Amino acid sequence: MAGGLSIGIAGAGLLGRLLAWQACQAGHQVTVFDPAVDAQPRYDGQGAAAFTAAGMLSPLAELDCATPQIARWGLRSLTLWPQIVASLPQAPFFAQKGSLLVAHRSDLGAATRVLSRLDHAPPEMPPPEALTPAALRELEPELHGVAHAWLLPGEGQIDPPSTLLALHAQALQHGVQWAWSCHVQQLEAGQLWVAGETQPRRFDRVFDVRGMGAREAAAKGHSGPQMPALRGVRGETAWLHAPGHGLTRPVRLLHPRHRVYLVPRPHDMVVVGASEIESEDRGPVSLRSALELMSAAYSIVPALAEARIIRLDANLRPAHPDHEPSVHAEPGLVRINGLFRHGWLLAPALIEAALNQAGWAEFTPSLPKDPVYS
Ligand SMILES: Cc1cc2nc3c(=O)[nH]c(=O)nc-3n(C[C@H](O)[C@H](O)[C@H](O)COP(=O)(O)OP(=O)(O)OC[C@H]3O[C@@H](n4cnc5c(N)ncnc54)[C@H](O)[C@@H]3O)c2cc1C
């Protein structure tokens, strides 16, 4: 598109970086505003939730607490992420080897209840496959004490920190302006207000992708009525360095009290997550959460005994009351929020859906179109 449009994006988290990356490749002039001091993660509970995320891309497993539409967007994202990461510098880690649901012997009842909720999967999604002990041993020999296991074929994972940094780096190379230390207080069609400035910044189109920051602005009376109520749902993770841990795919332990997952990452790392607490506390990880997450993980992967705790991290998932994402589109303004615990799973497909809703499908010619929009 010759000359392109001027685009203002409020928020440099997952949605903001992905939008900026797409828009600059389409030849638009993009400026991204964010209160962070730079593009790097701080792991202090204040920045983008996207850096804290485990990066599981689990359309089927998420049906435990999500609608079939979320699963459908997830499936679509799973076709887009490989193309996105392959085009980024130093191709961030992405894998699609399926994921495992596992349960201790006494927890078959809890596991069966979860599996019954996965029955609502869209028909194009392959169903869970029950694994014999021998099949499980072959897939993940380091798992122990597990009596029941299912493979969810086709599920994937991505490495959030390196993907976020690569999106930023490539967008920077393509001329995106990153306005750090900037709080956007309010957005309207074609303009946004940065705290401390008297005049609005004007653009052809603006995007409100501030995650929890949109709620904080709304609390100060700065947001329009278009966005349903937002709340933060606290999540905590433990990042372990565990040479020789042997895990090759994400594993979820089904348990009546804990929902614990282990996500292997490059460089011998395993992320154990995540608590889900109705609290907007952004403070450090609690002793209870750390103990529960790591004991559950160690109970099924004894090879973690000597793992080193590299980081305990906490952040807030931006959630609407119904746990569904929201898209508001009007001429000159798009707001996307409420990605809750599925942000990485949803982001590429949800951006595509939002741009189609806004009638801006030409905005991102770099990715192949979903046939449902043609
Ligand atoms: C513990 C945990 C585990 C998770 N695991 C997964 C997972 O395995 N798979 C998955 O799919 N999802 C996961 N998620 C969810 C995912 O991280 C979120 O859904 C996603 O990050 C939301 O993206 P976002 O861009 O809306 O918000 P964010 O990533 O939070 O980004 C919002 C950005 O807006 C900026 N901002 C705030 N206020 C302002 C302002 N006033 N002006 C301008 N900018 C502002 C922030 O600084 C931030 O950079 C997890 C989340 C948590 C907390």
The ligand as an SDF file (V2000), in Angstrom:
LIG
                    3D

 53 58  0  0  0  0  0  0  0  0999 V2000
    0.6460  -16.9960   34.5190 C   0  0  0  0  0  0  0  0  0  0  0  0
    0.0980  -16.8400   33.1250 C   0  0  0  0  0  0  0  0  0  0  0  0
    0.1840  -17.9210   32.2460 C   0  0  0  0  0  0  0  0  0  0  0  0
   -0.3490  -17.7960   30.9540 C   0  0  0  0  0  0  0  0  0  0  0  0
   -0.1980  -18.8630   30.0970 N   0  0  0  0  0  0  0  0  0  0  0  0
   -0.7280  -18.7900   28.8610 C   0  0  0  0  0  0  0  0  0  0  0  0
   -0.5740  -19.8870   27.9640 C   0  0  0  0  0  0  0  0  0  0  0  0
    0.0810  -20.8930   28.2840 O   0  0  0  0  0  0  0  0  0  0  0  0
   -1.1770  -19.8140   26.7360 N   0  0  0  0  0  0  0  0  0  0  0  0
   -1.8910  -18.7100   26.3610 C   0  0  0  0  0  0  0  0  0  0  0  0
   -2.4390  -18.7170   25.2570 O   0  0  0  0  0  0  0  0  0  0  0  0
   -2.0170  -17.6310   27.1840 N   0  0  0  0  0  0  0  0  0  0  0  0
   -1.4540  -17.6490   28.4200 C   0  0  0  0  0  0  0  0  0  0  0  0
   -1.5750  -16.5800   29.2680 N   0  0  0  0  0  0  0  0  0  0  0  0
   -2.4300  -15.4320   28.8510 C   0  0  0  0  0  0  0  0  0  0  0  0
   -1.7080  -14.3740   28.0180 C   0  0  0  0  0  0  0  0  0  0  0  0
   -0.4850  -14.0250   28.5890 O   0  0  0  0  0  0  0  0  0  0  0  0
   -2.5970  -13.1230   27.9360 C   0  0  0  0  0  0  0  0  0  0  0  0
   -3.8940  -13.4970   27.5160 O   0  0  0  0  0  0  0  0  0  0  0  0
   -2.0130  -12.1170   26.9410 C   0  0  0  0  0  0  0  0  0  0  0  0
   -0.7430  -11.7000   27.3550 O   0  0  0  0  0  0  0  0  0  0  0  0
   -2.9270  -10.9060   26.7560 C   0  0  0  0  0  0  0  0  0  0  0  0
   -2.3510  -10.1130   25.7370 O   0  0  0  0  0  0  0  0  0  0  0  0
   -2.5940   -8.5290   25.6770 P   0  0  0  0  0  0  0  0  0  0  0  0
   -1.7540   -8.0190   24.5770 O   0  0  0  0  0  0  0  0  0  0  0  0
   -4.0680   -8.2740   25.6860 O   0  0  0  0  0  0  0  0  0  0  0  0
   -2.0700   -8.0000   27.1050 O   0  0  0  0  0  0  0  0  0  0  0  0
   -0.5950   -7.9140   27.6620 P   0  0  0  0  0  0  0  0  0  0  0  0
    0.2610   -8.9670   27.0980 O   0  0  0  0  0  0  0  0  0  0  0  0
   -0.7100   -7.8370   29.1540 O   0  0  0  0  0  0  0  0  0  0  0  0
   -0.0800   -6.5060   27.1110 O   0  0  0  0  0  0  0  0  0  0  0  0
   -0.7010   -5.2870   27.4930 C   0  0  0  0  0  0  0  0  0  0  0  0
    0.3160   -4.1630   27.2560 C   0  0  0  0  0  0  0  0  0  0  0  0
   -0.3500   -2.9230   27.4390 O   0  0  0  0  0  0  0  0  0  0  0  0
    0.5290   -2.0540   28.1430 C   0  0  0  0  0  0  0  0  0  0  0  0
   -0.2460   -0.9990   28.8010 N   0  0  0  0  0  0  0  0  0  0  0  0
   -0.8530   -1.0270   30.0190 C   0  0  0  0  0  0  0  0  0  0  0  0
   -1.3970    0.1660   30.2930 N   0  0  0  0  0  0  0  0  0  0  0  0
   -1.1420    0.9600   29.2230 C   0  0  0  0  0  0  0  0  0  0  0  0
   -1.4530    2.3130   28.9160 C   0  0  0  0  0  0  0  0  0  0  0  0
   -2.1370    3.0980   29.7660 N   0  0  0  0  0  0  0  0  0  0  0  0
   -1.0180    2.8180   27.7200 N   0  0  0  0  0  0  0  0  0  0  0  0
   -0.3130    2.0490   26.8410 C   0  0  0  0  0  0  0  0  0  0  0  0
   -0.0060    0.7580   27.0910 N   0  0  0  0  0  0  0  0  0  0  0  0
   -0.4250    0.2160   28.2630 C   0  0  0  0  0  0  0  0  0  0  0  0
    1.2440   -2.9910   29.1080 C   0  0  0  0  0  0  0  0  0  0  0  0
    2.4610   -2.3940   29.6000 O   0  0  0  0  0  0  0  0  0  0  0  0
    1.4870   -4.1990   28.2200 C   0  0  0  0  0  0  0  0  0  0  0  0
    2.7210   -4.0840   27.5310 O   0  0  0  0  0  0  0  0  0  0  0  0
   -1.0110  -16.6210   30.5480 C   0  0  0  0  0  0  0  0  0  0  0  0
   -1.0550  -15.5260   31.4250 C   0  0  0  0  0  0  0  0  0  0  0  0
   -0.5090  -15.6340   32.6950 C   0  0  0  0  0  0  0  0  0  0  0  0
   -0.5460  -14.4380   33.6100 C   0  0  0  0  0  0  0  0  0  0  0  0
  1  2  1  0
  2  3  1  0
  2 52  2  0
  3  4  2  0
  4  5  1  0
  4 50  1  0
  5  6  2  0
  6  7  1  0
  6 13  1  0
  7  8  2  0
  7  9  1  0
  9 10  1  0
 10 11  2  0
 10 12  1  0
 12 13  2  0
 13 14  1  0
 14 15  1  0
 14 50  1  0
 15 16  1  0
 16 17  1  0
 16 18  1  0
 18 19  1  0
 18 20  1  0
 20 21  1  0
 20 22  1  0
 22 23  1  0
 23 24  1  0
 24 25  2  0
 24 26  1  0
 24 27  1  0
 27 28  1  0
 28 29  2  0
 28 30  1  0
 28 31  1  0
 31 32  1  0
 32 33  1  0
 33 34  1  0
 33 48  1  0
 34 35  1  0
 35 36  1  0
 35 46  1  0
 36 37  1  0
 36 45  1  0
 37 38  2  0
 38 39  1  0
 39 40  1  0
 39 45  2  0
 40 41  1  0
 40 42  2  0
 42 43  1  0
 43 44  2  0
 44 45  1  0
 46 47  1  0
 46 48  1  0
 48 49  1  0
 50 51  2  0
 51 52  1  0
 52 53  1  0
M  END
$$$$
